[in-house]
Amino acid sequence: MQIHPVDIAIINAYLVLIVAAGLVLSRRAARNLDSYFLGGKAIPWPLLSLSNASGMFDITGTMWLIALLFVYGMKSIWIPWLWPSFNQVFLMVYLAVWLRRSNVLTGAEWIRTRFGSGRGAALSQISVVIFALVSVVGFLACAFQGIGKFSAALFPWPWHPNVYAVIFMSVTTLYVILGGMYGVVLTDIIQFIVLTVAAIAVAAIAIAKTTPESIAAAVPEGWGQLFFGWRLNLDWSQIIASVNDRIADDGYSLFGAFFMMMLFKGVLSSMAGPAPNYDMQRILATRTPRESALMSWFVSVIVFFPRYLLIGGIAVLALAFFSPELTSMGSEVEFEQILPYVIGNFIPVGLVGLVLAGLFAAFMSTFDSTVNAGAAYLVNDVYKRCIAPDAPQRQYILASYAASLLIVLVGMAFGFTGKSIHDVLQWIVAGLFGGYVAPNVLKWYWWRLNGFGYFAGMISGIVLALLLPVLLPRLAPLSGFPIIFALSTAACFIASLLTPSDDEETLKQFYSTVRPWGFWAPVHRKVVREYPLFRANRGFVRDMFNVAVGIVWQTTFPVLALTLVLRQYLLFTGAFILLVATSLILKATWFDNLERK
């Protein structure tokens, strides 16, 4: 497609603006590591929420979700539970508060508050750093592919997608290195505003250009239904036959079985707490434990509705007008072409620049947050802890610049050799995170898990996640999750029970500070002997009730956005009533009981 000079000028102005933001904030970010990676824990929680939401509004994931909506219709709302998208509910209800009480810089540093400073704790910290870096590189490789394919389809210059990816990654790296967390948060806020305006504009165009009848004519029966039975029962053979092949390849034909497996994996992953990425970093950057919970709550409020307005608008326009081109592609349907087609054919001059700036912002906001989080692990948990523990702050800041650059270069290298966006995302969310779940669930809820058990569970999980695609290439990533989870759990138990428990003082300090519920009775008795007024956390039933209500509450946001674009007003009304009801329940059972400190 040909981009008008006005739109190119808007994009260039946007790129200059965010790089300038990094330059302006570079002095403030360079004060110390706490300022560089956590903004000095002084950034208000609504701004951290906007930054976190912007990071989740990534271009690669958006392209993936557009393809899912095109293929699966309203049922695609459930598929992001693979991540799981409802982990923000667990965080807002209780886990963000538990994590923020630790008052540390990274997830690896948090390990010392749970396992102490012995050999097991050191091994555990190493395993978290390894996982963080592997996952960061995986996400960057996925982002590399997404921005490259998107840019190559949009711009008129006949460059390889990898060339575009290198250009945009380089620009983003510049302001990440200069501005640290301050730069990331400020630019994320700018990006979120641009994204939201672009999303509303695209949704409005889709509503104006299509009718419910034109959409219904372009999709199979059952496409617009939110709920499902054991089988998916979507037959595209009379419309775009090759889409049926996509459904078969995804393994979602038995949608009921897939949903149960996804829910099982999602609940366990959420109970493990945030992975060592930008989500955890935003929680640690809040000023108080209470603000960490509010930050996680606000992310759900602001991210799902505008994002699904954009997804719904693009998918609807593609269904109504782009289906013949997709049919002509035969068995090699390129869903990545949907986004540039819609932009090139339905968005007016001037607004194209804004939409493209918003989509590039989606890439940049995820990229900058991921790089900043990964560099924190390299500098704080490797360089500072093992190489230069007493270096001046200026040296740590320079090391942070180098770490950010190194992570980007490695991510680019893997991006050059990576598979499809879908394959990489599936491996990350189902395979790699399968190895993360077992030790990180047990660390919160079972006192006897020690540093050696945590290390054994993490390393065995990471190794299995890397080996399974090689040993069992036909095994779907989600099907591999139970295997990885079971073996990782066994490794945790065996290693923990064959080695001594962690230091008693460490366990008592962790339990009395974090105050988790779970299997902590032996530690609780020891704490009560010293502090008779200490009371155990009896909030398990209340928290699980709030989680269940919160998942329903969160799900109403994408439903509202899509039903608005599709003009399914009856379902829209039902979702709105459900949103109001669940909000009132959460006000009484969660917000009013949220500790104020």
C-alpha positions as CSV (number, residue, x, y, z in Angstrom):
1,M,0.0,0.0,0.0
2,Q,1.1,3.6,-0.5
3,I,1.3,5.8,2.6
4,H,0.4,9.4,2.1
5,P,3.2,11.9,3.1
6,V,0.9,13.3,5.8
7,D,0.7,9.9,7.5
8,I,4.5,9.4,7.2
9,A,4.9,12.8,8.8
10,I,2.7,11.8,11.7
11,I,4.6,8.5,12.2
12,N,8.0,10.4,12.1
13,A,6.7,13.0,14.6
14,Y,5.6,10.2,17.0
15,L,9.0,8.5,16.8
16,V,10.8,11.8,17.5
17,L,8.5,12.4,20.4
18,I,9.3,9.2,22.2
19,V,13.0,9.3,21.6
20,A,12.9,12.9,23.0
21,A,11.1,11.6,26.1
22,G,14.0,9.2,26.7
23,L,16.5,12.0,26.4
24,V,14.6,14.3,28.8
25,L,14.3,11.6,31.4
26,S,17.8,10.1,31.1
27,R,19.2,12.2,33.9
28,R,16.5,11.3,36.3
29,A,16.7,7.6,35.4
30,A,20.5,7.5,35.9
31,R,20.4,8.3,39.7
32,N,20.6,4.6,40.8
33,L,19.3,1.1,39.9
34,D,16.0,1.7,41.8
35,S,15.3,4.8,39.8
36,Y,16.4,3.2,36.5
37,F,14.4,-0.1,36.8
38,L,11.5,0.9,39.2
39,G,11.2,4.6,38.9
40,G,12.3,5.1,42.5
41,K,9.0,3.4,43.6
42,A,7.5,6.9,43.3
43,I,5.3,6.6,40.2
44,P,1.5,6.8,40.9
45,W,-0.3,3.5,40.5
46,P,-2.7,4.8,37.8
47,L,0.3,5.7,35.6
48,L,1.8,2.3,36.2
49,S,-1.5,0.7,35.2
50,L,-1.5,2.6,32.0
51,S,2.0,1.6,31.3
52,N,1.3,-2.1,32.1
53,A,-1.8,-2.0,29.9
54,S,0.1,-0.5,27.1
55,G,2.7,-3.2,27.3
56,M,-0.1,-5.8,27.0
57,F,-1.4,-4.0,23.9
58,D,1.3,-5.5,21.7
59,I,1.2,-5.6,17.9
60,T,2.2,-9.3,17.6
61,G,-0.5,-10.4,20.1
62,T,-3.0,-8.1,18.4
63,M,-2.3,-9.7,15.0
64,W,-2.8,-13.1,16.6
65,L,-6.1,-12.1,18.2
66,I,-7.4,-10.7,15.0
67,A,-6.7,-14.0,13.3
68,L,-8.4,-15.9,16.2
69,L,-11.5,-13.7,16.0
70,F,-11.7,-14.1,12.2
71,V,-11.5,-17.9,12.5
72,Y,-13.3,-18.7,15.8
73,G,-15.7,-15.7,16.1
74,M,-17.0,-14.8,19.6
75,K,-15.5,-18.0,21.0
76,S,-12.1,-16.5,20.4
77,I,-12.6,-14.5,23.6
78,W,-11.8,-17.6,25.6
79,I,-8.6,-18.5,23.9
80,P,-6.4,-15.8,25.5
81,W,-7.0,-17.7,28.8
82,L,-4.0,-19.6,27.5
83,W,-1.7,-16.8,28.8
84,P,-3.8,-16.7,31.1
85,S,-5.4,-13.3,30.6
86,F,-7.2,-13.6,33.9
87,N,-3.9,-13.6,35.9
88,Q,-4.6,-9.9,36.5
89,V,-7.6,-11.0,38.6
90,F,-5.5,-13.2,40.9
91,L,-3.0,-10.4,41.2
92,M,-5.6,-7.8,42.1
93,V,-7.3,-10.0,44.7
94,Y,-4.3,-11.1,46.7
95,L,-1.0,-11.9,44.9
96,A,0.1,-8.4,44.0
97,V,-0.1,-7.5,47.7
98,W,1.9,-10.6,48.7
99,L,4.6,-9.8,46.2
100,R,4.9,-6.0,46.9
101,R,5.4,-6.6,50.6
102,S,8.8,-8.0,49.8
103,N,10.1,-4.6,48.8
104,V,12.7,-5.9,46.3
105,L,13.9,-4.9,42.8
106,T,13.4,-8.2,40.8
107,G,11.8,-11.6,41.0
108,A,15.2,-13.2,41.5
109,E,16.0,-10.9,44.4
110,W,12.6,-11.8,45.9
111,I,13.9,-15.4,46.1
112,R,16.2,-14.5,49.0
113,T,13.1,-13.3,51.0
114,R,11.6,-16.8,50.6
115,F,14.7,-19.2,50.7
116,G,17.3,-17.1,52.4
117,S,21.0,-16.9,51.4
118,G,22.2,-20.5,51.3
119,R,23.3,-22.6,48.4
120,G,19.7,-23.6,47.6
121,A,18.6,-19.9,47.5
122,A,21.6,-19.1,45.2
123,L,20.6,-21.9,42.8
124,S,17.0,-20.8,42.9
125,Q,18.0,-17.2,42.1
126,I,20.0,-18.5,39.1
127,S,17.1,-20.5,37.8
128,V,14.8,-17.4,37.9
129,V,17.4,-15.4,36.0
130,I,17.7,-18.1,33.4
131,F,13.9,-18.4,33.0
132,A,13.5,-14.6,32.8
133,L,16.2,-14.3,30.1
134,V,14.9,-17.2,28.1
135,S,11.3,-15.9,28.2
136,V,12.4,-12.3,27.4
137,V,14.4,-13.5,24.4
138,G,11.3,-15.6,23.3
139,F,9.0,-12.5,23.5
140,L,11.5,-10.3,21.7
141,A,11.9,-12.9,18.9
142,C,8.1,-13.0,18.6
143,A,7.9,-9.2,18.6
144,F,10.7,-9.1,15.9
145,Q,8.6,-11.3,13.6
146,G,5.4,-9.4,14.3
147,I,6.8,-5.9,13.6
148,G,8.7,-7.1,10.6
149,K,5.8,-8.8,8.8
150,F,3.5,-5.9,9.7
151,S,5.9,-3.2,8.4
152,A,6.7,-5.1,5.2
153,A,3.1,-5.4,4.3
154,L,2.5,-1.7,4.9
155,F,5.4,0.2,3.5
156,P,6.1,0.5,-0.2
157,W,9.9,-0.1,0.0
158,P,10.8,-3.7,-1.1
159,W,12.8,-4.5,2.0
160,H,12.8,-7.9,3.8
161,P,10.6,-8.0,7.0
162,N,13.8,-8.5,9.1
163,V,15.1,-5.1,7.9
164,Y,12.0,-3.3,9.1
165,A,12.2,-5.2,12.4
166,V,15.8,-4.1,13.0
167,I,15.0,-0.5,12.2
168,F,12.0,-0.3,14.7
169,M,13.8,-2.3,17.4
170,S,16.8,0.0,17.1
171,V,14.7,3.2,17.6
172,T,12.8,1.7,20.5
173,T,16.1,0.5,22.1
174,L,17.4,4.0,22.1
175,Y,14.8,5.5,24.4
176,V,14.6,2.4,26.6
177,I,18.4,2.6,27.3
178,L,18.2,6.3,27.9
179,G,15.1,6.7,30.0
180,G,14.9,3.5,32.1
181,M,11.6,2.9,33.9
182,Y,10.7,6.7,33.8
183,G,11.1,6.7,30.0
184,V,9.2,3.4,29.6
185,V,6.2,4.6,31.7
186,L,6.0,8.1,30.0
187,T,6.2,6.7,26.5
188,D,3.8,3.9,27.4
189,I,1.2,6.5,28.5
190,I,1.6,8.4,25.2
191,Q,1.3,5.1,23.4
192,F,-1.8,4.0,25.2
193,I,-3.6,7.3,24.4
194,V,-2.7,6.9,20.7
195,L,-3.7,3.3,20.7
196,T,-7.1,4.0,22.4
197,V,-7.9,6.8,19.9
198,A,-6.9,4.5,17.0
199,A,-9.0,1.7,18.4
200,I,-12.1,3.9,18.7
201,A,-11.6,5.2,15.2
202,V,-11.3,1.8,13.6
203,A,-14.3,0.4,15.5
204,A,-16.4,3.4,14.3
205,I,-15.4,2.9,10.7
206,A,-16.2,-0.8,10.9
207,I,-19.7,-0.1,12.3
208,A,-20.3,2.5,9.5
209,K,-19.0,0.3,6.7
210,T,-20.7,-3.0,7.5
211,T,-24.0,-4.4,8.5
212,P,-24.9,-7.4,10.7
213,E,-26.2,-9.0,7.5
214,S,-22.9,-8.6,5.6
215,I,-21.0,-10.1,8.5
216,A,-23.4,-13.0,8.8
217,A,-23.0,-13.8,5.1
218,A,-19.2,-14.0,5.5
219,V,-19.1,-16.4,8.4
220,P,-20.3,-20.0,9.2
221,E,-23.2,-20.8,11.4
222,G,-22.3,-20.5,15.1
223,W,-19.5,-17.9,14.5
224,G,-21.3,-15.2,16.5
225,Q,-22.1,-17.5,19.5
226,L,-20.1,-16.9,22.7
227,F,-20.8,-20.2,24.4
228,F,-19.9,-23.7,23.1
229,G,-20.4,-27.4,23.5
230,W,-17.9,-30.3,23.4
231,R,-17.1,-29.7,19.7
232,L,-16.4,-26.3,18.1
233,N,-18.9,-27.0,15.2
234,L,-17.6,-24.2,12.9
235,D,-17.5,-25.3,9.2
236,W,-15.8,-22.9,6.9
237,S,-15.8,-25.3,3.9
238,Q,-18.4,-23.3,2.0
239,I,-16.7,-19.9,2.6
240,I,-12.9,-20.3,3.0
241,A,-12.2,-24.0,3.1
242,S,-8.5,-23.6,4.2
243,V,-9.7,-22.1,7.5
244,N,-10.8,-25.6,8.5
245,D,-7.2,-26.6,8.2
246,R,-6.2,-23.8,10.5
247,I,-8.7,-25.1,13.1
248,A,-7.4,-28.7,12.7
249,D,-3.8,-27.5,13.1
250,D,-4.6,-25.5,16.2
251,G,-6.1,-28.6,17.8
252,Y,-9.2,-26.7,18.9
253,S,-11.9,-28.8,17.2
254,L,-12.8,-30.4,20.5
255,F,-13.3,-27.0,22.1
256,G,-14.7,-28.3,25.3
257,A,-11.7,-30.4,26.0
258,F,-9.4,-27.6,25.0
259,F,-11.2,-25.2,27.3
260,M,-10.9,-27.5,30.3
261,M,-7.2,-28.0,29.7
262,M,-6.8,-24.2,29.2
263,L,-8.7,-23.5,32.4
264,F,-6.6,-26.0,34.4
265,K,-3.4,-24.5,33.1
266,G,-4.6,-20.9,33.5
267,V,-5.6,-21.3,37.1
268,L,-2.3,-22.9,38.1
269,S,-0.3,-20.3,36.1
270,S,-2.2,-17.5,37.8
271,M,-1.7,-19.0,41.3
272,A,2.0,-19.1,40.6
273,G,2.1,-15.3,40.4
274,P,3.5,-13.1,37.7
275,A,6.4,-14.3,35.6
276,P,9.7,-12.4,36.0
277,N,8.7,-9.8,33.3
278,Y,7.4,-6.3,33.0
279,D,4.1,-7.2,34.8
280,M,6.1,-8.2,38.0
281,Q,8.2,-5.1,37.6
282,R,5.2,-2.8,37.6
283,I,4.0,-4.4,40.8
284,L,7.4,-4.0,42.5
285,A,7.4,-0.4,41.3
286,T,4.2,0.6,43.2
287,R,4.5,2.7,46.3
288,T,2.5,0.4,48.7
289,P,1.0,-3.2,48.7
290,R,-2.5,-1.7,48.5
291,E,-1.5,0.4,45.4
292,S,-0.1,-2.8,43.7
293,A,-3.6,-4.4,44.0
294,L,-5.3,-1.3,42.6
295,M,-2.8,-1.1,39.8
296,S,-3.6,-4.7,38.7
297,W,-7.3,-4.0,39.0
298,F,-7.1,-0.9,36.7
299,V,-5.2,-2.9,34.1
300,S,-8.2,-5.1,33.4
301,V,-10.5,-2.0,33.3
302,I,-8.5,-0.1,30.7
303,V,-6.8,-2.8,28.5
304,F,-9.5,-5.1,27.3
305,F,-12.3,-2.8,26.0
306,P,-10.2,-0.6,23.7
307,R,-8.0,-3.5,22.5
308,Y,-11.0,-5.5,21.5
309,L,-12.6,-2.5,19.8
310,L,-9.5,-2.4,17.5
311,I,-9.5,-6.2,17.0
312,G,-13.2,-6.4,16.4
313,G,-13.2,-3.5,13.9
314,I,-10.3,-4.9,11.8
315,A,-11.7,-8.4,11.8
316,V,-15.2,-7.3,10.8
317,L,-13.9,-5.2,7.9
318,A,-11.8,-8.1,6.8
319,L,-14.7,-10.5,6.9
320,A,-16.9,-8.2,4.9
321,F,-14.4,-7.2,2.3
322,F,-11.2,-9.2,2.3
323,S,-12.6,-12.8,2.3
324,P,-12.2,-13.3,-1.5
325,E,-8.5,-12.4,-1.3
326,L,-8.0,-14.9,1.5
327,T,-9.8,-17.6,-0.4
328,S,-7.5,-17.0,-3.4
329,M,-4.5,-17.8,-1.2
330,G,-5.5,-21.4,-1.1
331,S,-4.0,-23.5,1.7
332,E,-1.5,-20.8,2.6
333,V,-3.8,-18.2,4.1
334,E,-1.8,-15.2,5.4
335,F,-3.8,-13.6,8.2
336,E,-1.0,-11.1,8.6
337,Q,-2.3,-9.4,5.5
338,I,-5.6,-8.5,7.2
339,L,-4.3,-5.6,9.1
340,P,-2.5,-3.7,6.2
341,Y,-5.5,-4.4,3.9
342,V,-8.0,-2.8,6.3
343,I,-5.7,0.2,6.9
344,G,-5.0,0.7,3.2
345,N,-8.6,0.5,2.1
346,F,-10.8,1.9,4.9
347,I,-8.8,4.4,7.0
348,P,-8.7,8.0,5.6
349,V,-5.5,10.0,5.2
350,G,-4.3,11.5,8.5
351,L,-6.1,8.9,10.5
352,V,-3.8,6.3,8.8
353,G,-0.8,7.9,10.4
354,L,-2.5,7.9,13.8
355,V,-3.5,4.3,13.5
356,L,-0.1,3.2,12.3
357,A,1.5,5.3,15.1
358,G,-0.8,3.5,17.5
359,L,0.1,0.1,16.2
360,F,3.8,0.9,16.2
361,A,3.2,2.1,19.8
362,A,1.7,-1.3,20.6
363,F,4.9,-2.9,19.5
364,M,7.1,-0.4,21.3
365,S,5.3,-0.5,24.6
366,T,5.7,-4.3,24.8
367,F,9.2,-4.2,23.6
368,D,10.4,-1.5,25.9
369,S,8.9,-3.1,29.0
370,T,10.3,-6.5,28.1
371,V,13.8,-5.1,27.6
372,N,13.8,-3.0,30.7
373,A,12.7,-6.0,32.8
374,G,15.3,-8.4,31.3
375,A,18.1,-5.9,31.8
376,A,17.1,-5.6,35.5
377,Y,17.8,-9.3,36.0
378,L,21.2,-9.2,34.2
379,V,22.4,-6.1,36.1
380,N,20.9,-6.6,39.6
381,D,21.1,-10.4,39.9
382,V,24.2,-11.2,37.8
383,Y,26.5,-8.2,37.4
384,K,25.9,-6.5,40.8
385,R,25.5,-9.7,42.8
386,C,28.3,-11.8,41.3
387,I,30.7,-9.5,39.4
388,A,30.8,-6.0,41.0
389,P,28.9,-5.9,44.3
390,D,30.5,-2.7,45.5
391,A,30.7,-0.7,42.2
392,P,29.5,3.0,42.1
393,Q,26.0,3.7,40.8
394,R,27.3,5.2,37.6
395,Q,28.9,1.8,36.7
396,Y,25.6,0.0,37.3
397,I,23.8,2.4,35.0
398,L,26.4,1.9,32.3
399,A,26.0,-1.9,32.8
400,S,22.2,-1.4,32.4
401,Y,22.7,0.3,29.1
402,A,25.0,-2.6,27.9
403,A,22.5,-5.3,29.3
404,S,19.6,-3.7,27.4
405,L,21.6,-3.7,24.2
406,L,22.7,-7.2,24.6
407,I,19.2,-8.5,25.2
408,V,17.9,-6.7,22.1
409,L,20.7,-8.2,20.0
410,V,20.1,-11.7,21.2
411,G,16.3,-11.3,20.7
412,M,17.0,-10.1,17.1
413,A,19.2,-13.1,16.5
414,F,16.5,-15.5,17.5
415,G,13.9,-13.5,15.6
416,F,15.9,-14.1,12.4
417,T,15.6,-17.9,12.9
418,G,12.2,-18.0,14.5
419,K,9.1,-19.8,13.3
420,S,5.6,-18.3,12.9
421,I,4.2,-15.9,15.4
422,H,1.5,-18.5,16.4
423,D,4.2,-21.2,17.0
424,V,6.3,-18.9,19.2
425,L,3.4,-17.7,21.2
426,Q,2.1,-21.2,21.8
427,W,5.5,-22.4,22.9
428,I,5.9,-19.5,25.4
429,V,2.5,-19.6,27.0
430,A,2.0,-23.4,27.1
431,G,5.4,-24.9,26.9
432,L,7.9,-22.6,28.7
433,F,5.4,-21.4,31.3
434,G,4.6,-25.1,32.0
435,G,8.0,-25.3,33.6
436,Y,7.4,-22.2,35.6
437,V,4.2,-23.1,37.2
438,A,4.9,-26.0,39.7
439,P,7.8,-24.4,41.8
440,N,6.1,-21.0,41.7
441,V,2.8,-22.3,43.0
442,L,4.5,-24.3,45.8
443,K,6.7,-21.3,46.9
444,W,3.6,-19.4,48.0
445,Y,1.5,-22.2,49.5
446,W,3.8,-24.9,50.9
447,W,6.3,-24.1,53.6
448,R,8.5,-27.2,53.0
449,L,9.5,-26.2,49.4
450,N,13.1,-25.2,49.8
451,G,15.7,-23.6,47.5
452,F,16.9,-26.9,46.1
453,G,13.3,-28.0,45.3
454,Y,12.6,-24.7,43.6
455,F,15.8,-24.9,41.6
456,A,15.1,-28.5,40.6
457,G,11.5,-27.7,39.5
458,M,12.5,-24.6,37.5
459,I,15.4,-26.1,35.7
460,S,13.7,-29.4,34.9
461,G,10.7,-27.4,33.6
462,I,12.9,-25.1,31.4
463,V,14.8,-28.1,30.0
464,L,11.6,-30.0,29.2
465,A,10.1,-27.0,27.5
466,L,13.1,-26.7,25.3
467,L,13.4,-30.5,24.6
468,L,9.7,-31.5,24.0
469,P,9.4,-29.6,20.7
470,V,12.5,-31.5,19.5
471,L,11.6,-34.9,20.9
472,L,7.9,-34.7,20.2
473,P,7.4,-32.3,17.3
474,R,3.8,-33.3,16.7
475,L,2.8,-32.7,20.3
476,A,0.7,-29.5,20.7
477,P,2.2,-27.1,23.3
478,L,-0.9,-27.1,25.4
479,S,-0.9,-31.0,25.4
480,G,2.7,-30.8,26.6
481,F,1.8,-28.7,29.6
482,P,0.6,-31.6,31.8
483,I,3.8,-33.5,31.1
484,I,6.1,-30.6,31.9
485,F,4.0,-29.7,35.0
486,A,3.9,-33.3,36.4
487,L,7.6,-33.9,36.0
488,S,8.5,-30.4,37.3
489,T,6.2,-31.0,40.4
490,A,7.9,-34.3,41.1
491,A,11.3,-32.7,40.9
492,C,10.2,-30.0,43.4
493,F,9.0,-32.6,45.9
494,I,11.9,-35.0,45.6
495,A,14.6,-32.4,45.9
496,S,12.8,-30.6,48.8
497,L,12.3,-33.8,50.8
498,L,15.8,-35.1,50.2
499,T,17.4,-31.9,51.5
500,P,17.0,-29.9,54.8
501,S,14.3,-27.3,55.1
502,D,15.2,-23.6,54.7
503,D,16.5,-21.5,57.6
504,E,13.9,-21.2,60.3
505,E,14.3,-17.4,60.7
506,T,13.9,-16.9,56.9
507,L,10.7,-18.8,56.9
508,K,9.3,-17.0,59.9
509,Q,10.2,-13.6,58.5
510,F,8.7,-14.4,55.1
511,Y,5.5,-15.8,56.6
512,S,5.0,-13.0,59.1
513,T,5.7,-10.3,56.4
514,V,3.9,-11.7,53.4
515,R,1.1,-13.5,55.4
516,P,0.1,-16.1,52.8
517,W,-2.6,-18.6,53.3
518,G,-1.8,-22.3,52.5
519,F,0.1,-25.1,54.2
520,W,2.2,-23.0,56.7
521,A,1.1,-24.6,60.0
522,P,4.6,-25.5,61.4
523,V,5.9,-22.0,60.6
524,H,2.8,-20.4,62.0
525,R,3.2,-22.1,65.4
526,K,6.7,-20.8,65.6
527,V,5.7,-17.3,64.8
528,V,2.9,-17.3,67.3
529,R,5.3,-18.4,70.1
530,E,7.2,-15.2,69.5
531,Y,4.2,-13.0,68.6
532,P,1.1,-14.2,70.4
533,L,-1.1,-11.6,68.7
534,F,-0.2,-12.7,65.2
535,R,-3.2,-14.0,63.3
536,A,-3.1,-16.4,60.3
537,N,-4.5,-15.3,57.0
538,R,-7.9,-16.9,56.8
539,G,-8.8,-15.3,53.5
540,F,-8.6,-18.4,51.2
541,V,-12.4,-18.8,50.7
542,R,-13.0,-15.0,50.3
543,D,-10.1,-14.7,47.9
544,M,-11.2,-17.6,45.7
545,F,-14.7,-16.3,45.7
546,N,-13.4,-12.9,44.5
547,V,-11.2,-14.6,41.9
548,A,-14.3,-16.4,40.4
549,V,-16.3,-13.2,40.4
550,G,-13.4,-11.2,39.1
551,I,-12.9,-13.6,36.1
552,V,-16.5,-13.1,35.1
553,W,-16.2,-9.3,35.6
554,Q,-13.0,-9.2,33.5
555,T,-14.6,-11.3,30.7
556,T,-17.4,-8.8,30.2
557,F,-15.0,-6.1,28.8
558,P,-14.0,-8.0,25.6
559,V,-17.6,-9.2,25.2
560,L,-18.9,-5.6,25.5
561,A,-16.4,-4.4,22.9
562,L,-17.1,-7.1,20.3
563,T,-20.8,-7.1,20.7
564,L,-20.8,-3.3,20.2
565,V,-18.9,-3.7,16.9
566,L,-21.0,-6.7,15.8
567,R,-24.2,-5.0,17.0
568,Q,-25.3,-7.9,19.1
569,Y,-27.3,-5.6,21.4
570,L,-29.0,-8.3,23.4
571,L,-25.7,-9.9,24.4
572,F,-24.2,-6.4,24.9
573,T,-27.0,-5.6,27.4
574,G,-26.6,-8.9,29.3
575,A,-22.8,-8.3,29.5
576,F,-23.3,-4.8,30.8
577,I,-25.8,-6.0,33.5
578,L,-23.2,-8.6,34.5
579,L,-20.5,-6.0,34.6
580,V,-22.5,-3.8,37.0
581,A,-23.5,-6.8,39.2
582,T,-19.9,-8.2,39.5
583,S,-18.5,-4.7,40.1
584,L,-20.9,-4.2,43.1
585,I,-20.0,-7.6,44.5
586,L,-16.2,-6.9,44.2
587,K,-16.8,-3.5,45.8
588,A,-18.2,-5.2,48.9
589,T,-16.1,-8.3,49.1
590,W,-12.7,-7.1,47.7
591,F,-12.2,-3.3,47.6
592,D,-13.8,-2.5,51.0
593,N,-11.6,-5.2,52.6
594,L,-8.4,-4.1,50.8
595,E,-5.8,-3.2,53.4
596,R,-5.0,0.5,53.6
597,K,-1.2,0.9,54.1
